[in-house]
């Protein structure tokens, strides 16, 4: 089998695992609902994370500024 056919078989097998596992009952409906809810709430989680990373970057700049001022004295 050439590489292109192997990629197609791999993609179809993953597709089958995702689609048919729910249809065959391997995935509970509660788990599926949880992932749907998490998928819809990406932005409210992302905004506080951006604020945290902004604070971390600002703290890093303050440390560098303090270090430079001590170094110049």
N, C-alpha and C positions, 0 to 999 in steps of 0.2 A: 504494500500500500504506500502510495506517495504521501508527502507531507501535507498537502492540501486536503486529502481525504481524511487523514488522521485528525486534522483540526476540525473538520466538519463533524466527524464522529464524536469527538470530545465535546464540542459545543452542543450537539443534540443530546448527548447523555446528561450534561448539566441541565439543559432545558427540561428534560424528562424528570430529573430529580426535583427540580423546583416546582414544576406544574403538577405532575402526577402524584407527588408525595402528599399533597393536600387532598387531592381527589380520592386517593386510596385510604386516607385516614391516618397516615403516618404523622401528620402534623395536627396538633390539637387546634381547635378553632380559637381558643383563648390566646394561644401563642401568635396566631396569625393576626388577631385583632390588636395585640400589643405592638407588633411591628408596624401595623398600619397607623396606629396612634403616634408612635415614635417618628414615623416618616412624615407625618403632617406637622409635627412640632419641631422642625429643624431650626427655624429662625429664632424662636424664643430662647433656645439653649445657646445658640451661636452668639447672640448679642452680649450676654454676660461674659462669655469666654473672651470675646474681643476686648472687653473692658479690663479683664484680668491681665491679658497679655499686654495691653497698653500700659497698665500700672507696672508690670514687671520691666518693660522696656524703659520706662521713666526712672525707676529705681536704679537700673543699671547706669543710666546717664548721670544720676546724682552721685553714685559711687565714683565714677570716672572723674567727675568734676572735683569731688573732694580729694581724690588721690592726686590730681594734677596740682591743686592748690597747695597741698602739703609738700609735693615734690619741688615746687618752685621756691619755697621758703628756705 
